Amino acid sequence: MTDMRQKIPSVNALLESAEAAGLFEEIPRQVITSSIRSTLDAARVWGGTEPEGGWLAAVERDAHQWRKTSLRKVINATGVVLHTNLGRAPVSERAKQAVLDSLEYSTLELDIENGRRGSRQSHLKELLKEITGAEDALVTVNAASALLLAINSIAADRDTIISRGELVEIGGSFRLPEIINKSTSNLVEVGTTNRTHLKDYVLAIGDDTRCILKVHRSNFIQKGFVTEVDINELAALSSDGVEVIHDVGSGLLLSLDNFGLTGEPLVQDSVAAGATTIFSGDKLLGGPQAGIIVGKKTTISAIATNPMARAVRPDKATIAALEATLSAYRDQSTALREIPVLSMLTASPDEIAQRAQRLAELLPGASTMPGASSVGGGSFPESSLPTTLVAINPGSCEEMMRILRDNHPPIIARVLDDRIVFDVRTMKDDEFDQLAAVCS
Ligand SMILES: *Cc1c(COP(=O)(O)O)cnc(C)c1O
């Protein structure tokens, strides 16, 4: 082993051979030096063996990756539509195009009618008003910041009432008691874990009450001896001094009841009830990461003028993608066809079975079988959508999963009963050939 390590070349020797091979003409010297160091470090770990193809070739392989980004497109073959690790909602083609355009100079804060300064929120306000029926709207970077901002604007140093059944954690350290605390409002808990009644709220309202908060239990459900107060009854408790905020989570803007997906609150219902309504842009809405607040004009303007609003304002790419996504909602069938999250969730079992058959024919030794996709993203936690899976039986699932991940673009699949399964629900047709190329 000591003998082998003595054979490891020096950094300088490799730099010289790199120069002789003309590598500096393609790749910056600094990058090559760092590739030499990491190649040599890796070799020492393995006892100093010369890499396959020689030292310089290994350096070159590493250096050629220098512009490769770690955030990349992947093929989602998991069937989890809102996969948090894979960036939740993929946006529509129109939204992608709008993002590209927005990254040039744009009309972000220019009123093109009169050439004067405009507001970045203006691109979204009218659409959100039209679609949700609210008087006014404000967009932030995500729903967590929207909630923090709203409570801080309405109830700083005063009380926020919330049911003990809704003091929830929503993944990634988003905990309601902590959010209320950070908004500098005093948390007033009412009811019990499983049951909260209207009278619990009524009795808790006092001189210091500024906000009643209702939070959708996005990622779990309560069954059995449970009671919660409907948003219509709760919103009726709002008055001049007391706002009712409803954090509905996933931003469902059209009912999916007809597709067997029930239980998620519709944004429009909470708005109609009179609640200030908060939701995410990248869950069921199917757009970019964003937090959306809709409600009464006076409330939204109090929120918009809070200095904290500037700290959580959305960037131009978000606004562009959200505007393009929301515009599809002006017509339900356009939304269902154009927004990937909605079209994937509402795809018919027959259509999925046919697509699965087509994929299976491209993969050697593959077969189809019934299975279930899931919505993901903490929405419709109880629902599983019937699907047709395409299964392959490689020697080692672990090894095959690694090969799939190493592909460009990486392919993310599931292992089920010692087989690898692909769910076409979350795949595009043009990704079938790319998968076939890896599997054959
Ligand atoms: C997902 C969720 C949030 C957080 O939304 P982000 O946009 O990820 O910040 C807040 N509240 C509820 C009820 C949620 O479901």
The ligand as a Gaussian input file, in Angstrom:
#p B3LYP/6-31G(d) Opt

LIG

0 1
 C      -48.244000      23.928000       3.273000
 C      -48.923000      24.735000       4.280000
 C      -48.331000      25.900000       4.763000
 C      -46.965000      26.334000       4.340000
 O      -46.970000      26.727000       3.014000
 P      -45.606000      27.167000       2.263000
 O      -46.082000      27.793000       1.008000
 O      -44.837000      25.915000       2.061000
 O      -44.890000      28.112000       3.161000
 C      -49.032000      26.640000       5.690000
 N      -50.235000      26.259000       6.121000
 C      -50.847000      25.159000       5.669000
 C      -52.191000      24.790000       6.206000
 C      -50.206000      24.348000       4.725000
 O      -50.799000      23.243000       4.258000

